[in-house]
């Protein structure tokens, strides 16, 4: 999933994976993390917000690609 932060315009690619495959350096986040939980169920073009230590973050989902087998 590609997300763009509303306040900065910065785009980040993240891959949502099972906990045992999580690797933040590779931008693979566990399905159990707050950011992944916030993204699940939303579609391309939708806006998602969640609370982090620094405050409320607002992101737009700019693209979603299913895992390739």
SEMAR-479957 format. One line per 2 residues: number of its first residue (from 1); for each residue x, y, z of N, C-alpha, C, O, CB. Coordinates in nm, 2 decimals, always signed. Glycine has a CB too. Example, Ala and Ser with C-alpha at 12.3 -4.5 7.8 and 13.67 -1.06 7.14 Angstrom:
// SEMAR-479957
1	+1.32:-0.57:+0.78:+1.23:-0.45:+0.78:+1.32:-0.33:+0.78:+1.42:-0.33:+0.85:+1.13:-0.45:+0.90 | +1.28:-0.22:+0.71:+1.37:-0.11:+0.71:+1.29:+0.00:+0.79:+1.34:+0.11:+0.80:+1.41:-0.06:+0.57
//
This chain:
// SEMAR-479957
1	+0.09:-0.12:+0.00:+0.00:+0.00:+0.00:+0.09:+0.12:+0.00:+0.19:+0.13:+0.07:-0.10:+0.00:+0.12 | +0.05:+0.22:-0.08:+0.12:+0.35:-0.08:+0.03:+0.45:-0.01:-0.08:+0.47:-0.04:+0.16:+0.40:-0.23
3	+0.09:+0.52:+0.08:+0.02:+0.63:+0.16:+0.09:+0.76:+0.15:+0.22:+0.76:+0.14:+0.00:+0.59:+0.31 | +0.02:+0.87:+0.14:+0.07:+1.00:+0.13:+0.03:+1.08:+0.25:-0.09:+1.09:+0.28:+0.03:+1.07:+0.00
5	+0.12:+1.13:+0.33:+0.09:+1.21:+0.45:+0.03:+1.34:+0.40:+0.09:+1.41:+0.32:+0.22:+1.23:+0.54 | -0.08:+1.38:+0.46:-0.15:+1.50:+0.42:-0.07:+1.62:+0.45:-0.07:+1.72:+0.36:-0.29:+1.50:+0.49
7	-0.01:+1.63:+0.56:+0.06:+1.76:+0.60:+0.19:+1.78:+0.52:+0.23:+1.90:+0.51:+0.09:+1.75:+0.74 | +0.26:+1.68:+0.48:+0.39:+1.69:+0.41:+0.39:+1.65:+0.26:+0.48:+1.70:+0.19:+0.49:+1.61:+0.48
9	+0.29:+1.57:+0.22:+0.29:+1.53:+0.08:+0.39:+1.41:+0.06:+0.40:+1.36:-0.05:+0.32:+1.64:-0.01 | +0.45:+1.36:+0.17:+0.55:+1.25:+0.15:+0.48:+1.12:+0.13:+0.38:+1.09:+0.21:+0.64:+1.25:+0.28
11	+0.52:+1.05:+0.03:+0.46:+0.92:+0.00:+0.55:+0.81:+0.05:+0.67:+0.81:+0.04:+0.43:+0.90:-0.15 | +0.49:+0.70:+0.11:+0.56:+0.59:+0.17:+0.49:+0.46:+0.12:+0.37:+0.45:+0.12:+0.57:+0.59:+0.32
13	+0.57:+0.36:+0.08:+0.52:+0.23:+0.05:+0.54:+0.14:+0.17:+0.65:+0.13:+0.23:+0.59:+0.17:-0.08 | +0.43:+0.07:+0.21:+0.43:-0.02:+0.32:+0.37:-0.15:+0.27:+0.28:-0.16:+0.19:+0.36:+0.03:+0.44
15	+0.43:-0.26:+0.32:+0.37:-0.40:+0.30:+0.32:-0.45:+0.43:+0.39:-0.46:+0.53:+0.47:-0.49:+0.23 | +0.19:-0.49:+0.43:+0.13:-0.54:+0.56:+0.15:-0.69:+0.55:+0.11:-0.76:+0.46:-0.02:-0.50:+0.57
17	+0.21:-0.74:+0.66:+0.25:-0.89:+0.66:+0.21:-0.95:+0.80:+0.17:-0.88:+0.89:+0.40:-0.90:+0.64 | +0.22:-1.08:+0.81:+0.20:-1.15:+0.93:+0.31:-1.11:+1.03:+0.42:-1.07:+0.98:+0.19:-1.30:+0.92
19	+0.29:-1.11:+1.16:+0.39:-1.06:+1.26:+0.52:-1.13:+1.24:+0.62:-1.06:+1.26:+0.34:-1.09:+1.40 | +0.53:-1.25:+1.21:+0.66:-1.32:+1.20:+0.74:-1.27:+1.08:+0.86:-1.30:+1.07:+0.64:-1.47:+1.19
21	+0.68:-1.20:+0.98:+0.75:-1.15:+0.86:+0.77:-1.00:+0.87:+0.83:-0.94:+0.77:+0.67:-1.18:+0.74 | +0.74:-0.94:+0.98:+0.76:-0.79:+0.99:+0.90:-0.76:+0.99:+0.99:-0.82:+1.06:+0.69:-0.74:+1.12
23	+0.94:-0.65:+0.92:+1.07:-0.60:+0.92:+1.06:-0.45:+0.88:+1.05:-0.41:+0.76:+1.16:-0.68:+0.81 | +1.07:-0.36:+0.98:+1.05:-0.22:+0.96:+1.15:-0.16:+0.86:+1.12:-0.07:+0.79:+1.06:-0.14:+1.09
25	+1.27:-0.21:+0.86:+1.37:-0.16:+0.77:+1.34:-0.19:+0.62:+1.37:-0.11:+0.53:+1.51:-0.22:+0.80 | +1.27:-0.30:+0.60:+1.22:-0.34:+0.47:+1.08:-0.28:+0.44:+1.02:-0.31:+0.34:+1.22:-0.49:+0.45
27	+1.03:-0.20:+0.54:+0.89:-0.14:+0.53:+0.78:-0.25:+0.52:+0.68:-0.23:+0.46:+0.88:-0.05:+0.41 | +0.81:-0.36:+0.59:+0.71:-0.46:+0.61:+0.65:-0.45:+0.75:+0.73:-0.47:+0.85:+0.77:-0.60:+0.58
29	+0.53:-0.41:+0.76:+0.47:-0.39:+0.90:+0.37:-0.50:+0.93:+0.30:-0.55:+0.85:+0.40:-0.25:+0.90 | +0.37:-0.54:+1.06:+0.28:-0.64:+1.11:+0.13:-0.59:+1.10:+0.10:-0.48:+1.12:+0.31:-0.68:+1.25
31	+0.05:-0.69:+1.06:-0.09:-0.66:+1.05:-0.15:-0.62:+1.19:-0.26:-0.56:+1.20:-0.17:-0.79:+1.00 | -0.07:-0.65:+1.30:-0.12:-0.61:+1.43:-0.07:-0.47:+1.48:-0.11:-0.43:+1.59:-0.06:-0.72:+1.53
33	+0.00:-0.40:+1.40:+0.04:-0.27:+1.44:-0.07:-0.17:+1.42:-0.16:-0.19:+1.34:+0.17:-0.22:+1.35 | -0.07:-0.06:+1.49:-0.18:+0.04:+1.48:-0.19:+0.10:+1.34:-0.30:+0.12:+1.29:-0.15:+0.15:+1.58
35	-0.08:+0.12:+1.27:-0.09:+0.18:+1.14:-0.15:+0.08:+1.04:-0.24:+0.12:+0.96:+0.05:+0.21:+1.08 | -0.12:-0.05:+1.05:-0.18:-0.15:+0.96:-0.33:-0.17:+1.00:-0.41:-0.18:+0.91:-0.11:-0.29:+0.98
37	-0.36:-0.17:+1.12:-0.50:-0.18:+1.17:-0.58:-0.06:+1.11:-0.70:-0.08:+1.07:-0.51:-0.18:+1.32 | -0.52:+0.06:+1.11:-0.59:+0.18:+1.06:-0.61:+0.17:+0.91:-0.71:+0.22:+0.85:-0.51:+0.30:+1.09
39	-0.52:+0.10:+0.83:-0.53:+0.09:+0.69:-0.62:-0.02:+0.64:-0.68:+0.00:+0.53:-0.39:+0.07:+0.63 | -0.64:-0.12:+0.71:-0.72:-0.24:+0.67:-0.86:-0.20:+0.65:-0.92:-0.14:+0.74:-0.70:-0.36:+0.77
41	-0.91:-0.23:+0.54:-1.05:-0.21:+0.51:-1.08:-0.08:+0.43:-1.19:-0.05:+0.38:-1.13:-0.20:+0.63 | -0.97:+0.00:+0.41:-0.98:+0.12:+0.33:-0.94:+0.10:+0.19:-0.86:+0.00:+0.16:-0.90:+0.24:+0.39
43	-0.98:+0.18:+0.09:-0.95:+0.16:-0.05:-0.86:+0.28:-0.10:-0.85:+0.39:-0.03:-1.07:+0.15:-0.13 | -0.81:+0.26:-0.22:-0.74:+0.37:-0.29:-0.82:+0.49:-0.29:-0.94:+0.49:-0.33:-0.69:+0.32:-0.43
45	-0.76:+0.61:-0.26:-0.83:+0.73:-0.27:-0.89:+0.78:-0.14:-0.93:+0.89:-0.12:-0.94:+0.73:-0.37 | -0.91:+0.68:-0.04:-0.97:+0.72:+0.09:-0.86:+0.78:+0.18:-0.74:+0.76:+0.17:-1.03:+0.59:+0.15
47	-0.91:+0.85:+0.28:-0.82:+0.91:+0.38:-0.84:+0.84:+0.51:-0.95:+0.80:+0.55:-0.86:+1.06:+0.40 | -0.72:+0.82:+0.57:-0.71:+0.74:+0.70:-0.64:+0.83:+0.80:-0.55:+0.90:+0.77:-0.64:+0.60:+0.68
49	-0.69:+0.82:+0.92:-0.62:+0.90:+1.03:-0.60:+0.81:+1.15:-0.68:+0.72:+1.18:-0.70:+1.03:+1.07 | -0.49:+0.83:+1.22:-0.47:+0.76:+1.34:-0.38:+0.84:+1.43:-0.30:+0.93:+1.39:-0.41:+0.62:+1.32
51	-0.38:+0.81:+1.56:-0.31:+0.88:+1.66:-0.17:+0.82:+1.68:-0.16:+0.70:+1.70:-0.39:+0.89:+1.79 | -0.07:+0.90:+1.68:+0.07:+0.86:+1.71:+0.12:+0.95:+1.82:+0.06:+1.04:+1.86:+0.16:+0.86:+1.58
53	+0.24:+0.91:+1.87:+0.30:+1.00:+1.98:+0.30:+1.14:+1.94:+0.28:+1.23:+2.03:+0.44:+0.95:+2.01 | +0.33:+1.17:+1.82:+0.35:+1.31:+1.77:+0.21:+1.38:+1.75:+0.21:+1.50:+1.73:+0.43:+1.32:+1.65
55	+0.10:+1.31:+1.76:-0.03:+1.37:+1.74:-0.11:+1.29:+1.64:-0.08:+1.17:+1.62:-0.02:+1.51:+1.69 | -0.21:+1.35:+1.58:-0.29:+1.29:+1.48:-0.23:+1.29:+1.34:-0.19:+1.40:+1.30:-0.43:+1.35:+1.48
57	-0.22:+1.18:+1.28:-0.16:+1.18:+1.14:-0.28:+1.15:+1.04:-0.36:+1.06:+1.07:-0.05:+1.07:+1.13 | -0.27:+1.21:+0.93:-0.38:+1.19:+0.83:-0.30:+1.15:+0.70:-0.21:+1.22:+0.65:-0.46:+1.32:+0.81
59	-0.35:+1.04:+0.64:-0.28:+0.99:+0.52:-0.39:+0.96:+0.42:-0.51:+0.92:+0.45:-0.20:+0.86:+0.55 | -0.36:+0.98:+0.29:-0.44:+0.93:+0.18:-0.38:+0.81:+0.12:-0.26:+0.80:+0.10:-0.46:+1.05:+0.07
61	-0.46:+0.71:+0.10:-0.42:+0.59:+0.04:-0.41:+0.61:-0.11:-0.51:+0.63:-0.18:-0.51:+0.46:+0.07 | -0.28:+0.62:-0.17:-0.27:+0.65:-0.31:-0.26:+0.53:-0.40:-0.29:+0.55:-0.52:-0.14:+0.73:-0.32
63	-0.23:+0.42:-0.35:-0.24:+0.30:-0.43:-0.24:+0.17:-0.34:-0.18:+0.17:-0.23:-0.12:+0.29:-0.53 | -0.30:+0.07:-0.39:-0.30:-0.06:-0.32:-0.27:-0.17:-0.42:-0.33:-0.17:-0.53:-0.44:-0.09:-0.24
65	-0.18:-0.26:-0.39:-0.15:-0.37:-0.48:-0.15:-0.50:-0.40:-0.10:-0.50:-0.29:+0.00:-0.35:-0.55 | -0.22:-0.60:-0.45:-0.23:-0.73:-0.38:-0.09:-0.80:-0.39:-0.01:-0.77:-0.48:-0.34:-0.82:-0.44
67	-0.07:-0.88:-0.30:+0.06:-0.96:-0.30:+0.06:-1.05:-0.42:-0.04:-1.11:-0.45:+0.07:-1.04:-0.17 | +0.18:-1.05:-0.48:+0.20:-1.14:-0.60:+0.24:-1.28:-0.55:+0.33:-1.29:-0.47:+0.30:-1.08:-0.70
69	+0.18:-1.38:-0.60:+0.22:-1.52:-0.56:+0.35:-1.56:-0.63:+0.40:-1.67:-0.60:+0.11:-1.62:-0.60
//
